[in-house]
Structures are given as C-alpha cells and as structure tokens.
C-alpha cells in the first residue's frame, strides 16, 4: 500500500505545472514594455488636462 502511494505521488508530480513557467527574460521584457506603455498613456492623459 505504501508503495502504491509513492507511485501515485510520483506520477502526479509529472503533471504539475512549473511555478515559474513564464519567468524568462523575454516574458519579463514584454511585461515591462506593456507597463511602460500604460504609464505613458496616463502621463499623456494628465498632460492634456
């Protein structure tokens, strides 16, 4: 029974998604560009007021 539990746990580990799936330099740069664009839009909006 203990052996079956170990096998079941090991099998389930294979199907877990990685924690840092999107933690790579390309994704980080893309996110930063999107944040920068959003900040520029806000800055532009407040400059017009």
C-alpha positions as CSV (number, residue, x, y, z in Angstrom):
1,X,0.0,0.0,0.0
2,X,2.8,2.4,0.8
3,X,4.5,1.5,-2.5
4,X,1.3,2.4,-4.4
5,X,1.1,5.7,-2.6
6,X,4.6,6.5,-3.6
7,X,3.9,5.6,-7.2
8,X,0.8,7.7,-7.2
9,X,2.6,10.8,-5.8
10,X,5.5,10.4,-8.3
11,X,3.0,10.1,-11.2
12,X,1.1,13.2,-10.1
13,X,4.3,15.2,-9.9
14,X,4.8,14.8,-13.7
15,X,1.6,16.6,-14.4
16,X,2.1,19.7,-12.2
17,X,2.7,22.9,-14.0
18,X,6.0,24.6,-13.2
19,X,5.9,27.5,-10.8
20,X,8.0,29.8,-13.0
21,X,6.6,28.9,-16.4
22,X,6.6,32.5,-17.6
23,X,9.7,33.6,-15.8
24,X,12.1,34.2,-18.6
25,X,13.8,37.3,-19.9
26,X,11.6,37.6,-23.0
27,X,8.4,37.5,-20.9
28,X,9.7,39.9,-18.3
29,X,10.8,42.4,-21.1
30,X,7.4,42.1,-22.7
31,X,5.6,42.8,-19.4
32,X,7.8,45.8,-18.7
33,X,7.1,47.2,-22.2
34,X,3.3,46.9,-21.5
35,X,3.7,48.6,-18.2
36,X,5.7,51.4,-19.7
37,X,3.1,51.9,-22.4
38,X,0.3,52.1,-19.8
39,X,2.3,54.7,-17.8
40,X,2.9,56.7,-21.0
41,X,-0.8,56.8,-21.7
42,X,-1.6,58.0,-18.2
43,X,1.1,60.6,-18.4
44,X,-0.2,61.8,-21.8
45,X,-3.7,62.0,-20.4
46,X,-2.7,64.1,-17.5
47,X,-0.6,66.4,-19.6
48,X,-3.7,67.3,-21.6
49,X,-5.7,68.3,-18.6
